[in-house]
Structures are given as structure tokens and as C-alpha cells.
Amino acid sequence: MAVTAEAVLDALRVVQDPDLNRDIVDLNFVKDVVIEGGTVSFKVELTTPACPVKDELKRQAHEAVTALDGVDTVSVEMTAQVRGGQAAQGQTQGPPQLSGVKNLIAVGAGKGGVGKSTVAVNLALALLETGATVGLMDGDVYGPSIPTMLDNNEQPTGTGPNEIDPNQAYGLKLMSMGFLLDPEKPMIVRGPIVHTVVRQFLGDVKWGELDYLIIDLPPGTGDVALSLAQSAPLTGAVVVSTPQDVSLIDVHKAVSMFRTLKVPVLGLVENMSFYECGSCGNRDEVFGHGGAKAWAQSESIPFLGGVPLHASVAVGGDEGKPALVDERTPEHVRDAFRTLAGELARHVSILNMQAPAQPLIQIKGL
């Protein structure tokens, strides 16, 4: 009996996306079914190249079609097309330059010193490593750290308004106030100027086509987060913490801020989660362990993962060699950032597939 495309699709209905709880046919993931005698080939187009269950879905799809009568050979190609949040859906009025940016993700923290910028940089690089197109915007106007962490202090080029070319490092598109200022001089401006700077970074920079634009916020709950909520269609936010209770107190404030601004909290990251001795392999929970995960569960917030404490992460950041591209960083530390990226991409996909975009909140006086 000759194999038909209808039979192939029917067979693939047993393959379920574990997050969306629907089969890959119903989700329109199956593309380009080609049948030549007993040979069947098709593509499975996922919603992110960072999908953590990609290999399992491929295995299930291969087995389902192989079991059909008349099928001798099955070829499954896994591809990805990142789905867009509010910006791509066109349900809000953001800057025109963001029209090609599918997802804007803020990375924040309730206090300084928790490694928020380190997480933002390596999260961006981990997403890039999966094949996604990624940009990184330094939202810390007063204390920009991205130029140092990525060893890039070049003056951006451009021909005028709406024509600023972002800098690039390790494949990431970059923008930071640190590119525009003398590094020896402080940024002394009032809040309204900060709002203007944020709007210019979003509206005047030629970000182009991006799957993800990661925005590294300054610590706390101040002007930049408010300006972003008014100016940009944020897909959601990631909050960074350390394990100890005093850090979690400030995490609660950051989460409350994002919820007030109608920005979905995509997940919580526990940085400096533990220290593993490189010589003896002993594990030391320097700042305690598991506090962020327990708090996230109590607040019904996804826990994206924990990042180990390791000297190479700090040294590499100071030298412009982030953990994901620094050969001195142990693989288990790099894998921790990859896990964060996979979990973040998963929750972004769930949000974009299931929930309608939230309208921008309008804050008077900004």
C-alpha cells in the first residue's frame, strides 16, 4: 500500500509538545512532507532553536512514521522559527526600529552585586549558540558594564536619527551608554534624560531582524524599567538573585514592579548557587542554596536554573571574555548558562503560543 501524506500526518499526531500539550500537527510544526516510494522526509519546525526537548521530539516523530506500512526510510529535519511577542504581533505601538525584533526580554534584579549583567551577557551568548539571532542592550545608563564585559568600547557609527549601527561582539549586536561616553567621566543626568536615552537606544538603533533582544537593566526598580514599560513591547522579564534571604527580599520588590507594569515574569535565576572545588570536587554552598528556587515555587514563577560560583566567570568578565566563550570556564558552568537559555526560550515560546499580548502600561509624567 502506497504511503500518503495524510497517513504521515495522522501518525505524527501522537507526538505531543510537552509544554503546549498539543500534537505537532495541530501546532502546524510539520512542514514539507515528501514521499518517494518507501522514503518519507519532512521537517519539524519548532518555536525556538533552544528547545530542550528537540531530540526527544525528533525521536518520537521518526518512530511514529517508521511504524507505518510501506515506509522503509524516514528522514526528519528539525528546524526552528522563533515566534514573536508583542513587537512581532503588532498589537502595540513600539519604535519602528523594533519591528524586526521578535522578543524583548529585560534582565533585572532587586539589588546590585548579584551578577545580573553576567547572567544577561552569557544568557544572550547561550541563545546565540543555539542559532538564534540576538542583540544585547545595556540599560544601565549610569554604570554601563557591557563594554568591559565584551571588550568593546568603539564609538557606534551612523548617519543620523534612526540610523545608529549597533556595535558587535562574539556575534551579538550591542548598544551601551558606555560606547558614547568618556569612561573616566560619570553620567550625571536627571530621570527624564534617562527616559530619552532608553527611547533612543530602542528607536534610533538599527537592530534589524532579531529573535531576542536582551536588555540588561540597572539594579533596583527605578527610571529605566519604567521607561521600558512605556516605550517598548516587552515580552517579559528575567529576575536574578543569589540564594540568601536578604537578596530574596529585594527579588520580591523587582517581581512586584514587573507585575505592576504588566510585564510577565518569565523566570528566576539563582546566581552563585554553589561553589565546586576544581581540585577536589567538593561542593560548598557559600551563600546557601535553593532559596531562589523555593521562593519562585511559592510565587508560581518559573525557576530557570542555578549558576555555580567560579572565579573564571568574574575574571573573564573583567577581561572581556564571558564564560560562554572563555576556554578557562569549566564545562559545567557553561552548561548552566545553556540550561538557562533553554528554559527561557521554552517559557517565551509558551507565552507567545498561548497568551495574547499585554497592552503597554502608560505611566503619566514620563
WOCORCOR-V124725 format. One record per pair of residues at least 24 apart in sequence whose C-alpha atoms are under 6 Angstrom apart, sorted by sequence separation. I is the first residue (numbers start at 1). J is the second residue. If there is no record, write none. Layout:
BEGIN
i={I | I}
j={J | J}
END
This chain:
BEGIN
i={155 | 154 | 153 | 236 | 236 | 237 | 238 | 240 | 242 | 236 | 237 | 238 | 239 | 240 | 241 | 242 | 307 | 236 | 238 | 241 | 49 | 38 | 48 | 195 | 38 | 39 | 41 | 43 | 47 | 48 | 273 | 275 | 38 | 39 | 40 | 41 | 42 | 43 | 44 | 45 | 46 | 47 | 48 | 144 | 267 | 273 | 274 | 275 | 39 | 41 | 43 | 45 | 47 | 267 | 268 | 269 | 271 | 272 | 273 | 274 | 305 | 47 | 141 | 267 | 268 | 269 | 270 | 271 | 272 | 304 | 135 | 137 | 267 | 269 | 272 | 134 | 135 | 136 | 137 | 138 | 135 | 304 | 164 | 165 | 163 | 164 | 165 | 162 | 164 | 161 | 244 | 243 | 142 | 243 | 243 | 243 | 243 | 11 | 134 | 133 | 136 | 139 | 140 | 133 | 134 | 135 | 136 | 137 | 138 | 139 | 140 | 134 | 136 | 50 | 49 | 97 | 112 | 95 | 100 | 101 | 104 | 106 | 107 | 111 | 100 | 101 | 102 | 103 | 104 | 105 | 106 | 107 | 108 | 110 | 111 | 105 | 107 | 109 | 110 | 116 | 114 | 114 | 104 | 105 | 107 | 109 | 104 | 105 | 106 | 107 | 108 | 109 | 103 | 105 | 107 | 230 | 94 | 110 | 110 | 110 | 87 | 86 | 85 | 149 | 149 | 151 | 150 | 149 | 148 | 126 | 127 | 126 | 123 | 85 | 86 | 52 | 51 | 50}
j={179 | 179 | 179 | 263 | 264 | 265 | 266 | 268 | 270 | 265 | 266 | 267 | 268 | 269 | 270 | 271 | 336 | 266 | 268 | 271 | 80 | 70 | 80 | 227 | 71 | 72 | 74 | 76 | 80 | 81 | 306 | 308 | 72 | 73 | 74 | 75 | 76 | 77 | 78 | 79 | 80 | 81 | 82 | 178 | 301 | 307 | 308 | 309 | 74 | 76 | 78 | 80 | 82 | 302 | 303 | 304 | 306 | 307 | 308 | 309 | 340 | 83 | 177 | 303 | 304 | 305 | 306 | 307 | 308 | 340 | 172 | 174 | 304 | 306 | 309 | 172 | 173 | 174 | 175 | 176 | 174 | 343 | 204 | 205 | 204 | 205 | 206 | 204 | 206 | 204 | 287 | 287 | 187 | 288 | 289 | 291 | 292 | 64 | 210 | 210 | 213 | 216 | 217 | 211 | 212 | 213 | 214 | 215 | 216 | 217 | 218 | 213 | 215 | 130 | 130 | 203 | 219 | 203 | 208 | 209 | 212 | 214 | 215 | 219 | 209 | 210 | 211 | 212 | 213 | 214 | 215 | 216 | 217 | 219 | 220 | 215 | 217 | 219 | 220 | 240 | 241 | 242 | 234 | 235 | 237 | 239 | 235 | 236 | 237 | 238 | 239 | 240 | 235 | 237 | 239 | 362 | 232 | 250 | 251 | 254 | 233 | 233 | 235 | 317 | 318 | 320 | 320 | 320 | 320 | 338 | 341 | 341 | 341 | 352 | 357 | 342 | 342 | 342}
END
